[in-house]
């Protein structure tokens, strides 16, 4: 069984080693025949997993119980794809293939969990912002409606109300209506016409009091 001289972190040399192995007809097996399909299966299932996480914990379109069901169905498909890729990259070394599979799968699970948490936090923040915006709009609407509503407090300025003028300053009572002027009388003695004073009705001409 061939043993690789490079680990999975040495991507360039490792890839070239696998290609050389595949092109060498003296060696058994063609690793690229399982590496390419395995990589496609793993990438497709991983993309579906991330999409489900996005639709569930950020957009909140997919119910959580249904999302978990889909994730449990996609997980084995992803693991199989990763195993095919790893087994080919390790040139049919089963022990190394399983080890590489475990490393890739656990790393992917960690990344997916982090993404899900970030989506959840972003969704919660969006809800808080939406709630704050709705409260502000509601307060503004109430203030506008109370300012434009009808009532005595919103009558036009300088409106007469029960004998008072309502203006910008203190209310001022209306001027009382002037009393009519008294009618003139004629003195019975000298026939002089005069207007009686407020007190007494003595003729200012002859001094005779009105009878």
N, CA and C of each residue as an Amber inpcrd file, in Angstrom:
protein
   633
   0.8480000  -1.1990000   0.0000000   0.0000000   0.0000000   0.0000000
   0.8810000   1.2450000   0.0000000   0.6480000   2.1710000  -0.9310000
   1.5050000   3.3610000  -1.0100000   1.3030000   4.2670000   0.1850000
   2.3720000   4.9210000   0.5960000   2.3400000   5.8640000   1.7090000
   2.7170000   7.2370000   1.1660000   1.8910000   8.2260000   1.4790000
   2.1240000   9.5690000   0.9760000   3.2590000  10.2400000   1.7370000
   4.0210000  11.0330000   1.0260000   5.1130000  11.7750000   1.6540000
   4.6420000  13.1410000   2.1700000   3.3780000  13.5070000   1.9320000
   2.8700000  14.8280000   2.3000000   1.5700000  14.6710000   3.0840000
   1.2970000  15.6440000   3.9540000   0.0130000  15.6470000   4.6640000
  -0.9900000  16.5000000   3.8850000  -2.2430000  16.5210000   4.3800000
  -3.3170000  17.1860000   3.6350000  -3.1710000  18.7060000   3.6050000
  -2.3480000  19.2610000   4.5160000  -2.1490000  20.7080000   4.5070000
  -1.2220000  21.1540000   3.3880000  -0.4060000  20.2660000   2.8990000
   0.4940000  20.5800000   1.7850000  -0.2630000  20.3250000   0.4810000
  -1.1360000  21.2730000   0.1530000  -2.1000000  21.0610000  -0.9300000
  -1.4080000  20.8580000  -2.2760000  -0.4850000  21.7410000  -2.6230000
   0.1690000  21.6410000  -3.9200000   0.9130000  20.3350000  -4.1260000
   1.9020000  20.0230000  -3.2780000   2.6440000  18.7600000  -3.4570000
   1.7560000  17.5300000  -3.3420000   0.7500000  17.6090000  -2.4350000
  -0.1450000  16.4640000  -2.2540000  -0.9500000  16.1970000  -3.5280000
  -1.4620000  17.2550000  -4.1280000  -2.2490000  17.1060000  -5.3570000
  -1.3970000  16.5470000  -6.4950000  -0.1970000  17.0660000  -6.6170000
   0.6890000  16.5690000  -7.6760000   1.0330000  15.0990000  -7.4500000
   1.2050000  14.7170000  -6.2110000   1.5030000  13.3170000  -5.9040000
   0.3440000  12.4060000  -6.3200000  -0.8880000  12.8500000  -6.0490000
  -2.0650000  12.0570000  -6.4220000  -2.1840000  11.9600000  -7.9420000
  -1.9290000  13.0660000  -8.6490000  -2.0010000  13.0470000 -10.1090000
  -0.9490000  12.0970000 -10.6790000   0.2480000  12.1320000 -10.1410000
   1.2990000  11.2180000 -10.6110000   0.9090000   9.7650000 -10.3660000
   0.2990000   9.5070000  -9.2160000  -0.1510000   8.1520000  -8.8910000
  -1.2140000   7.6910000  -9.8900000  -2.1240000   8.6210000 -10.2130000
  -3.2100000   8.2820000 -11.1310000  -2.6760000   7.9740000 -12.5330000
  -1.6500000   8.7000000 -12.9700000  -1.1170000   8.5220000 -14.3150000
  -0.1140000   7.3810000 -14.4220000   0.2750000   6.8430000 -13.2990000
   1.2540000   5.7400000 -13.3080000   0.4980000   4.4160000 -13.4330000
   0.5840000   3.8150000 -14.6020000  -0.1490000   2.5650000 -14.8290000
   0.4220000   1.4000000 -14.0530000   1.6340000   1.5250000 -13.5450000
   2.2250000   0.4310000 -12.7750000   1.6300000   0.3490000 -11.3760000
   0.9330000   1.3960000 -10.9340000   0.3110000   1.4130000  -9.6030000
  -1.1820000   1.0520000  -9.7290000  -1.6900000   0.3320000  -8.7870000
  -3.0960000  -0.0920000  -8.8820000  -4.0350000   1.0560000  -8.5120000
  -5.1190000   1.1570000  -9.2790000  -6.1480000   2.1300000  -8.9340000
  -5.9380000   3.4890000  -9.5780000  -7.0290000   4.1870000  -9.7450000
  -7.0210000   5.5400000 -10.2860000  -7.7360000   6.4530000  -9.2810000
  -7.0110000   7.1330000  -8.3980000  -7.6510000   7.8970000  -7.3170000
  -8.5420000   9.0420000  -7.7830000  -8.2140000   9.6360000  -8.9540000
  -9.0320000  10.7500000  -9.4140000 -10.4610000  10.3190000  -9.7450000
 -10.6670000   9.0330000 -10.0260000 -12.0080000   8.5460000 -10.3620000
 -12.9570000   8.5820000  -9.1570000 -12.4190000   8.5860000  -7.9650000
 -13.2870000   8.7160000  -6.7900000 -13.1220000  10.0800000  -6.1120000
 -12.0030000  10.7480000  -6.3800000 -11.7990000  12.0700000  -5.7750000
 -12.7930000  13.0770000  -6.3490000 -12.9200000  13.1110000  -7.6730000
 -13.7980000  14.1050000  -8.3110000 -15.2630000  13.8870000  -7.9480000
 -15.8200000  12.6740000  -8.0830000 -17.2190000  12.4850000  -7.6580000
 -17.4230000  12.7440000  -6.1590000 -16.4740000  12.2970000  -5.3590000
 -16.5900000  12.5320000  -3.9140000 -16.6110000  14.0170000  -3.5800000
 -15.7480000  14.7910000  -4.2410000 -15.7190000  16.2350000  -3.9950000
 -17.0230000  16.8900000  -4.4180000 -17.5770000  16.4700000  -5.5800000
 -18.8410000  17.0460000  -6.0510000 -19.9900000  16.7180000  -5.1060000
 -20.0320000  15.4600000  -4.6260000 -21.0900000  15.0700000  -3.6840000
 -20.9740000  15.8710000  -2.3870000 -19.7500000  16.0030000  -1.8860000
 -19.5380000  16.7250000  -0.6320000 -19.9040000  18.1990000  -0.7740000
 -19.4900000  18.8250000  -1.8550000 -19.7790000  20.2460000  -2.0500000
 -21.2740000  20.4960000  -2.2350000 -21.9350000  19.6220000  -3.0100000
 -23.3710000  19.8050000  -3.2380000 -24.1610000  19.6540000  -1.9340000
 -23.8490000  18.6260000  -1.1760000 -24.5710000  18.4210000   0.0910000
 -24.2430000  19.5090000   1.1020000 -22.9940000  19.9770000   1.1180000
 -22.6300000  21.0650000   2.0300000 -23.3620000  22.3550000   1.6610000
 -23.4670000  22.6380000   0.3570000 -24.2190000  23.8160000  -0.0700000
 -25.6830000  23.7280000   0.3470000 -26.2750000  22.5250000   0.2250000
 -27.6630000  22.3420000   0.6460000 -27.8080000  22.5310000   2.1500000
 -26.8370000  22.0560000   2.9150000 -26.8770000  22.2080000   4.3790000
 -26.8360000  23.6850000   4.7700000 -25.9150000  24.4340000   4.1640000
 -25.8050000  25.8620000   4.4840000 -27.0710000  26.6050000   4.0610000
 -27.6530000  26.2150000   2.9290000 -28.8860000  26.8700000   2.4750000
 -30.0330000  26.6180000   3.4520000 -30.1310000  25.3950000   3.9630000
 -31.1720000  25.0760000   4.9420000 -30.9630000  25.8700000   6.2230000
 -29.7240000  25.9590000   6.6630000 -29.4210000  26.7540000   7.8620000
 -29.8080000  28.2150000   7.6410000 -29.5190000  28.7270000   6.4650000
 -29.8440000  30.1260000   6.1290000 -31.3560000  30.3610000   6.1330000
 -32.1000000  29.4570000   5.5100000 -33.5490000  29.6000000   5.4360000
 -34.2270000  29.4110000   6.7910000 -33.5630000  28.6880000   7.6980000
 -34.1850000  28.3840000   8.9890000 -33.8550000  29.4100000  10.0520000
 -32.5750000  29.7290000  10.2260000 -32.1700000  30.5570000  11.3670000
 -31.8780000  32.0190000  11.0140000 -31.9410000  32.3730000   9.7630000
 -31.8210000  33.7900000   9.4030000 -33.1250000  34.3090000   8.8110000
 -33.6260000  33.6380000   7.7660000 -34.8690000  34.0740000   7.1430000
 -36.1040000  33.5880000   7.8960000 -35.9330000  32.5140000   8.6810000
 -37.0430000  31.9420000   9.4620000 -38.2080000  31.5560000   8.5590000
 -37.8890000  30.9990000   7.4040000 -38.9070000  30.5300000   6.4690000
 -39.2100000  29.0530000   6.7070000 -38.1770000  28.2810000   6.9750000
 -38.3220000  26.8380000   7.1610000 -38.4460000  26.5240000   8.6500000
 -39.4300000  25.7250000   9.0660000 -39.5570000  25.3550000  10.4870000
 -38.3370000  24.5760000  10.9610000 -37.9960000  24.7460000  12.2290000
 -36.7830000  24.1300000  12.7610000 -36.8510000  22.6060000  12.7350000
 -38.0030000  22.0330000  13.0920000 -38.1000000  20.5660000  13.1060000
 -37.9260000  19.9820000  11.7060000 -38.4710000  20.6730000  10.7040000
 -38.2970000  20.2150000   9.3300000 -36.8530000  20.4030000   8.8660000
 -36.2270000  21.4940000   9.2860000 -34.8310000  21.7400000   8.9130000
 -33.9150000  20.6760000   9.5100000 -34.1360000  20.3270000  10.7620000
 -33.3050000  19.3000000  11.4080000 -33.4530000  17.9650000  10.6870000
 -34.6710000  17.6600000  10.2360000 -34.8960000  16.4150000   9.4900000
 -34.0720000  16.4080000   8.2010000 -34.0820000  17.5210000   7.4800000
 -33.3070000  17.6080000   6.2400000 -31.8030000  17.5130000   6.5080000
 -31.3560000  18.1500000   7.5830000 -29.9200000  18.1080000   7.9170000
 -29.4750000  16.6880000   8.2510000 -30.3160000  15.9550000   8.9620000
 -29.9740000  14.5640000   9.2940000 -29.9390000  13.6930000   8.0410000
 -30.7450000  14.0310000   7.0410000 -30.7240000  13.2730000   5.7890000
 -29.4880000  13.6110000   4.9600000 -29.0620000  14.8720000   4.9930000
 -27.9210000  15.2910000   4.1760000 -26.5740000  14.9460000   4.8110000
 -26.5470000  14.8070000   6.1130000 -25.2710000  14.5470000   6.7970000
 -24.5760000  13.2750000   6.3020000 -25.2680000  12.1150000   6.1940000
 -24.5740000  10.9170000   5.6820000 -24.0800000  11.0900000   4.2490000
 -24.8590000  11.8040000   3.4290000 -24.4370000  12.0260000   2.0390000
 -23.1450000  12.8350000   2.0170000 -23.0860000  13.8470000   2.8740000
 -21.8670000  14.6630000   2.9390000 -20.6820000  13.8320000   3.4220000
 -20.9030000  13.0090000   4.4280000 -19.8040000  12.1900000   4.9710000
 -19.2920000  11.2030000   3.9240000 -20.2020000  10.6050000   3.1720000
 -19.7800000   9.6680000   2.1150000 -18.9560000  10.3880000   1.0580000
 -19.3900000  11.5700000   0.6460000 -18.6180000  12.3300000  -0.3310000
 -17.2400000  12.6940000   0.1830000 -17.1740000  13.0970000   1.4590000
 -15.8710000  13.4340000   2.0460000 -14.9770000  12.1960000   2.1210000
 -15.5720000  11.0520000   2.4610000 -14.7610000   9.8280000   2.5470000
 -14.1940000   9.4350000   1.1890000 -15.0100000   9.5220000   0.1430000
 -14.5010000   9.1910000  -1.1900000 -13.3560000  10.1240000  -1.5780000
 -13.5330000  11.4030000  -1.2920000 -12.4720000  12.3730000  -1.5890000
 -11.2040000  12.0680000  -0.7890000 -11.3660000  11.8040000   0.4990000
 -10.2070000  11.5620000   1.3620000  -9.4970000  10.2500000   1.0150000
 -10.2900000   9.2270000   0.7350000  -9.7110000   7.9260000   0.3950000
  -8.8860000   8.0190000  -0.8770000  -9.3710000   8.7970000  -1.8600000
  -8.5980000   8.9830000  -3.0730000  -7.3650000   9.8410000  -2.8380000
  -7.5010000  10.8810000  -2.0300000  -6.3490000  11.7440000  -1.7600000
  -5.2550000  11.0030000  -1.0010000  -5.6370000  10.0400000  -0.1940000
  -4.6430000   9.2530000   0.5310000  -4.2200000   8.0140000  -0.2500000
  -4.6050000   7.9610000  -1.5470000  -4.1770000   6.9030000  -2.4750000
  -4.5080000   5.5130000  -1.9330000  -5.8070000   5.3860000  -1.5490000
  -6.4020000   4.1170000  -1.1320000  -5.8430000   3.5810000   0.1810000
  -5.2840000   4.4750000   1.0020000  -4.8580000   4.0830000   2.3480000
  -6.0590000   4.3050000   3.2700000  -6.6910000   3.1960000   3.7190000
  -7.9500000   3.2950000   4.4610000  -7.7920000   4.0450000   5.7810000
  -6.7480000   3.7440000   6.5230000  -6.5630000   4.3910000   7.8290000
  -6.4050000   5.8990000   7.6630000  -5.5410000   6.2870000   6.7270000
  -5.3420000   7.7220000   6.4970000  -6.5920000   8.3740000   5.9000000
  -7.3100000   7.6210000   5.0700000  -8.5380000   8.1500000   4.4930000
  -9.5920000   8.4320000   5.5610000  -9.7430000   7.5120000   6.5060000
 -10.6970000   7.7230000   7.5960000 -10.2920000   8.9000000   8.4890000
  -8.9870000   9.0100000   8.7310000  -8.4960000  10.1170000   9.5560000
  -8.7720000  11.4650000   8.8840000  -8.4800000  11.5420000   7.5930000
  -8.7330000  12.7870000   6.8750000 -10.2290000  13.0890000   6.8110000
 -11.0510000  12.0290000   6.6550000 -12.5040000  12.2130000   6.6530000
 -12.9800000  12.8150000   7.9730000 -12.4890000  12.2720000   9.0890000
 -12.8980000  12.7720000  10.4080000 -12.4960000  14.2340000  10.5930000
 -11.2880000  14.5680000  10.1610000 -10.8160000  15.9580000  10.3100000
 -11.7050000  16.9170000   9.5190000 -11.9910000  16.5620000   8.2530000
 -12.7980000  17.4340000   7.4040000 -14.2270000  17.5520000   7.9410000
 -14.8130000  16.4260000   8.3630000 -16.2010000  16.4510000   8.8320000
 -16.3340000  17.2760000  10.1050000 -15.4610000  17.0670000  11.0840000
 -15.5540000  17.8250000  12.3410000 -15.2960000  19.3170000  12.1090000
 -14.3700000  19.6230000  11.2240000 -14.1280000  21.0380000  10.8970000
 -15.3570000  21.6570000  10.2470000 -15.9820000  20.9180000   9.3510000
 -17.1750000  21.4210000   8.6780000 -18.3250000  21.6180000   9.6550000
 -18.5090000  20.6610000  10.5740000 -19.5730000  20.7900000  11.5720000
 -19.3700000  22.0490000  12.4120000 -18.1300000  22.2860000  12.8170000
 -17.8380000  23.4910000  13.6100000 -18.1830000  24.7590000  12.8230000
 -17.7930000  24.7980000  11.5570000 -18.0580000  25.9900000  10.7320000
 -19.5550000  26.1940000  10.5440000 -20.2900000  25.0980000  10.2960000
 -21.7370000  25.2090000  10.0960000 -22.4300000  25.7000000  11.3630000
 -21.9880000  25.2140000  12.5230000 -22.5660000  25.6670000  13.7890000
 -22.3070000  27.1590000  13.9940000 -21.0750000  27.5970000  13.6890000
 -20.7580000  29.0300000  13.8170000 -21.6350000  29.8600000  12.8900000
 -21.8180000  29.3880000  11.6610000 -22.6690000  30.1080000  10.7080000
 -24.1060000  30.1800000  11.2130000 -24.6070000  29.0660000  11.7630000
 -25.9720000  29.0500000  12.2860000 -26.1420000  30.0420000  13.4310000
 -25.1470000  30.1010000  14.3220000 -25.2120000  31.0500000  15.4430000
 -25.2050000  32.4910000  14.9380000 -24.3520000  32.7690000  13.9600000
 -24.3110000  34.1180000  13.3870000 -25.6380000  34.4890000  12.7320000
 -26.2320000  33.5400000  12.0100000 -27.5420000  33.7770000  11.4000000
 -28.5900000  34.0530000  12.4700000 -28.5350000  33.2910000  13.5670000
 -29.5020000  33.4700000  14.6500000 -29.3630000  34.8410000  15.2940000
 -28.1290000  35.2640000  15.5280000 -27.8900000  36.5900000  16.1220000
 -28.3370000  37.7010000  15.1730000 -28.0570000  37.5440000  13.8940000
 -28.4800000  38.5570000  12.9170000 -29.9940000  38.6530000  12.8510000
 -30.6810000  37.5100000  12.9290000 -32.1380000  37.5160000  12.9080000
 -32.7020000  38.2040000  14.1500000 -32.1110000  37.9180000  15.3330000
 -32.5800000  38.5600000  16.5670000 -32.3610000  40.0640000  16.5240000
 -31.2180000  40.4980000  15.9940000 -30.9450000  41.9340000  15.8820000
 -31.9210000  42.6070000  14.9400000 -32.2540000  41.9350000  13.8350000
 -33.2120000  42.5040000  12.8870000 -34.5890000  42.6430000  13.5290000
 -34.9660000  41.6750000  14.3720000 -36.2580000  41.7670000  15.0580000
 -36.2850000  42.9420000  16.0180000 -35.1800000  43.1470000  16.7680000
 -35.1190000  44.2600000  17.7110000 -35.2210000  45.5940000  16.9780000
 -34.4870000  45.7320000  15.8750000 -34.5400000  46.9780000  15.0950000
 -35.9240000  47.2120000  14.5210000 -36.5710000  46.1480000  14.0420000
 -37.9110000  46.2780000  13.4960000 -38.9090000  46.6880000  14.5590000
 -38.7630000  46.0970000  15.7670000 -39.6690000  46.4460000  16.8630000
 -39.4840000  47.8880000  17.2910000 -38.2340000  48.3610000  17.3600000
 -37.9680000  49.7520000  17.7390000 -38.5360000  50.7120000  16.7020000
 -38.3790000  50.3980000  15.4160000 -38.9170000  51.2530000  14.3650000
 -40.4330000  51.3140000  14.4070000 -41.0920000  50.1880000  14.6970000
 -42.5490000  50.1770000  14.7800000 -43.0340000  51.0090000  15.9520000
 -42.3320000  50.9360000  17.1070000 -42.7180000  51.7170000  18.2750000
 -42.5830000  53.2090000  17.9980000 -41.5090000  53.6040000  17.3200000
 -41.3020000  55.0230000  17.0030000 -42.3860000  55.5300000  16.0720000
 -42.7390000  54.7360000  15.0620000 -43.7790000  55.1490000  14.1340000
 -45.1200000  55.2610000  14.8390000 -45.4030000  54.3410000  15.7770000
 -46.6650000  54.3820000  16.5030000 -46.7560000  55.6230000  17.3700000
 -45.6520000  55.9740000  18.0520000 -45.6330000  57.1700000  18.8910000
 -45.8350000  58.4210000  18.0470000 -45.1930000  58.4920000  16.8830000
 -45.3340000  59.6430000  16.0070000 -46.7580000  59.7770000  15.5050000
 -47.3970000  58.6560000  15.1820000 -48.7690000  58.6910000  14.6960000
 -49.7200000  59.1770000  15.7730000 -49.4940000  58.7180000  17.0270000
 -50.3510000  59.1550000  18.1240000 -50.1890000  60.6410000  18.3770000
 -48.9620000  61.1290000  18.3270000 -48.7200000  62.5590000  18.5530000
 -49.3660000  63.3920000  17.4630000 -49.2930000  62.9310000  16.2180000
 -49.8820000  63.6720000  15.1120000 -51.4000000  63.7000000  15.2230000
 -51.9960000  62.5570000  15.6200000 -53.4490000  62.5140000  15.7190000
 -53.9560000  63.3780000  16.8590000 -53.2290000  63.4130000  17.9930000
 -53.6530000  64.2590000  19.1040000 -53.4710000  65.7340000  18.7810000
 -52.5030000  66.0670000  17.9410000 -52.2830000  67.4630000  17.5680000
 -53.2870000  67.9570000  16.5510000 -53.8660000  67.0540000  15.7500000
 -54.7950000  67.4840000  14.7150000 -56.2370000  67.2190000  15.0760000
 -56.5370000  66.6380000  16.2300000 -57.8940000  66.3120000  16.6160000
 -58.6830000  67.5450000  16.9620000 -60.0480000  67.4230000  16.9640000
 -60.9140000  68.5540000  17.2630000 -61.1120000  68.7080000  18.7450000
 -61.4550000  69.8850000  19.1890000 -61.7280000  70.1300000  20.5990000
 -61.6030000  71.6000000  20.8770000 -62.0470000  71.9900000  22.0420000
 -62.0190000  73.4200000  22.3610000 -60.6050000  73.9510000  22.4580000
 -59.6500000  73.0350000  22.8110000 -58.2650000  73.4850000  22.9330000
 -57.6330000  73.7550000  21.5830000 -58.2740000  73.3140000  20.4750000
 -57.7070000  73.5020000  19.1490000 -58.5070000  74.4980000  18.3230000
 -59.4060000  75.2770000  18.9730000 -60.1260000  76.2970000  18.2250000
 -59.1660000  77.3570000  17.7490000 -59.5510000  78.1020000  16.6930000
 -58.6910000  79.2000000  16.2250000 -58.5280000  80.2480000  17.2980000
 -57.3750000  80.8560000  17.2520000 -57.1000000  81.9060000  18.2190000
 -58.0320000  83.0880000  17.9810000 -58.1810000  83.9260000  19.0460000
 -59.0610000  85.0980000  19.0010000 -60.5160000  84.7100000  18.7710000
 -60.9340000  83.5620000  19.3380000 -62.3210000  83.1330000  19.2360000
 -63.0580000  83.6140000  20.4750000 -64.2640000  84.1570000  20.2960000
 -65.0420000  84.6640000  21.4170000 -65.6710000  83.5020000  22.1510000
 -65.4440000  83.4150000  23.4510000 -66.0270000  82.3530000  24.2610000
 -66.6470000  82.9870000  25.4900000 -67.9500000  82.9670000  25.5850000
 -68.7130000  83.4640000  26.7400000 -68.1980000  84.7980000  27.2200000
 -68.1720000  85.7460000  26.3160000 -67.8360000  87.1080000  26.6870000
 -66.3800000  87.3620000  26.9080000 -65.4530000  86.4550000  26.4740000
 -64.0160000  86.6580000  26.6410000 -63.3390000  86.4570000  25.3130000
 -62.2330000  87.1340000  25.0930000 -61.4430000  86.9920000  23.8730000
 -60.2800000  86.0750000  24.1830000 -60.1920000  84.9170000  23.4610000
 -59.1190000  83.9580000  23.6870000 -58.0050000  84.3070000  22.7320000
 -56.8520000  84.6810000  23.2290000 -55.7310000  85.0610000  22.3760000
 -54.4630000  84.4230000  22.8560000 -53.3600000  84.9770000  22.4230000
 -52.0840000  84.4180000  22.8180000 -51.7660000  84.7400000  24.2540000
 -52.3280000  85.8240000  24.7820000 -52.0480000  86.1960000  26.1640000
 -53.1640000  85.7650000  27.0800000 -53.3000000  86.4850000  28.2080000
 -54.3530000  86.1530000  29.1520000 -55.6910000  86.5600000  28.5710000
 -56.7290000  85.8610000  28.9900000 -58.0490000  86.1630000  28.4890000
 -58.4970000  87.5210000  29.0190000 -59.1030000  88.3280000  28.1480000
 -59.5700000  89.6620000  28.5400000 -61.0790000  89.7230000  28.3720000
 -61.7880000  90.2470000  29.3550000 -63.2410000  90.3260000  29.2270000
 -63.6110000  91.3330000  28.1410000 -64.7440000  91.0910000  27.4760000
 -65.2190000  92.0100000  26.4530000 -65.7340000  93.2890000  27.1030000
 -65.5980000  94.3860000  26.3870000 -66.0840000  95.6680000  26.9160000
 -67.5950000  95.6250000  27.0600000 -68.0950000  96.0950000  28.2270000
 -69.5380000  96.0970000  28.4700000 -70.2230000  97.0660000  27.5190000
 -71.4390000  96.7380000  27.1370000 -72.1920000  97.5930000  26.2070000
 -72.5270000  98.9180000  26.8750000 -72.2840000 100.0630000  26.2120000
 -72.5130000 101.3920000  26.7860000 -73.9980000 101.6310000  27.0390000
 -74.3100000 102.2290000  28.2270000 -75.7140000 102.5210000  28.5680000
 -76.2480000 103.6450000  27.6790000 -77.5110000 103.6140000  27.3090000
 -78.0850000 104.6720000  26.4540000 -78.1240000 106.0190000  27.1750000
 -77.9120000 107.1000000  26.4290000 -77.9280000 108.4540000  27.0260000
 -79.3420000 108.7950000  27.5120000 -79.4340000 109.4600000  28.7150000
 -80.7730000 109.8220000  29.2350000 -81.4390000 110.8680000  28.3330000
 -82.7440000 110.7930000  28.2820000 -83.5090000 111.7440000  27.4690000
 -83.5590000 113.1320000  28.1360000 -83.4180000 114.2030000  27.3750000
 -83.5040000 115.5520000  27.9650000 -84.9380000 115.8440000  28.4680000
 -84.9870000 116.7100000  29.5070000 -86.2960000 117.0970000  30.0530000
 -86.4450000 118.6170000  29.9320000 -87.6760000 119.0940000  30.0660000
 -87.9820000 120.5450000  29.9520000 -88.3630000 121.0770000  31.3360000
 -87.6910000 122.1610000  31.7350000 -87.9660000 122.7580000  33.0420000
 -89.3900000 123.3540000  33.0300000 -90.1950000 123.0550000  34.0260000
 -91.5620000 123.5790000  34.0440000 -91.6250000 125.1020000  34.3230000
 -90.4790000 125.6390000  34.8580000 -90.4890000 127.0700000  35.1770000
 -90.0600000 127.9360000  33.9980000 -88.8350000 127.6710000  33.5140000
 -88.2830000 128.5200000  32.4440000 -88.3260000 127.8660000  31.0840000
 -88.8950000 126.7340000  31.0290000 -89.0020000 125.9860000  29.7690000
 -87.6530000 125.6940000  29.1470000 -86.5960000 125.5950000  29.9930000
 -85.2500000 125.2830000  29.4770000 -85.1070000 123.7600000  29.3670000
 -84.5600000 123.3170000  28.2650000 -84.3360000 121.8830000  28.0590000
 -82.9520000 121.5020000  28.5530000 -82.8970000 120.4780000  29.3530000
 -81.5880000 120.0470000  29.8750000 -81.6410000 118.5370000  30.1190000
 -80.4040000 117.9850000  30.2330000 -80.2620000 116.5470000  30.5180000
 -80.0590000 116.3880000  32.0060000 -80.8810000 115.6390000  32.6870000
 -80.7140000 115.5120000  34.1420000 -79.3910000 114.8470000  34.4860000
 -78.8070000 115.3320000  35.5610000 -77.5590000 114.7330000  36.0420000
 -77.8460000 113.4050000  36.7250000 -76.7460000 112.6620000  37.0230000
 -76.9240000 111.3870000  37.6920000 -77.5890000 111.5620000  39.0470000
 -77.2850000 112.6470000  39.7500000 -77.9040000 112.9180000  41.0440000
 -78.6830000 114.2330000  40.9460000 -79.9630000 114.1620000  41.2100000
 -80.7970000 115.3520000  41.2210000 -81.2960000 115.7500000  39.8410000
 -82.4100000 116.4800000  39.8180000 -82.9980000 116.9170000  38.5440000
 -83.2650000 118.4220000  38.5810000 -82.3690000 119.1920000  39.2680000
 -82.5510000 120.6520000  39.3730000 -82.1820000 121.3090000  38.0630000
 -82.9730000 122.2520000  37.6210000 -82.7140000 122.9530000  36.3430000
 -81.4700000 123.8210000  36.5010000 -80.4920000 123.6720000  35.6390000
 -79.2790000 124.4820000  35.7470000 -79.5060000 125.9510000  35.3790000
 -80.6820000 126.2640000  34.7970000 -80.9460000 127.6480000  34.3480000
 -81.6310000 128.4830000  35.4170000 -82.6810000 127.9150000  36.0210000
 -83.4320000 128.6750000  37.0130000 -83.4060000 128.1020000  38.3960000
 -82.8850000 126.9000000  38.5260000 -82.7460000 126.2740000  39.8230000
 -84.0220000 125.6280000  40.3420000 -85.0280000 125.5850000  39.5270000
 -86.2780000 124.9460000  39.9670000 -86.1080000 123.4400000  39.7720000
 -86.4970000 122.7140000  40.8110000 -86.4260000 121.2510000  40.7380000
 -87.5970000 120.7120000  39.9460000 -87.3080000 119.6360000  39.2550000
 -88.3650000 118.9870000  38.4760000 -89.3710000 118.3680000  39.4240000
 -90.6510000 118.5520000  39.1350000 -91.7020000 118.0150000  40.0040000
 -91.7220000 116.4920000  39.8830000
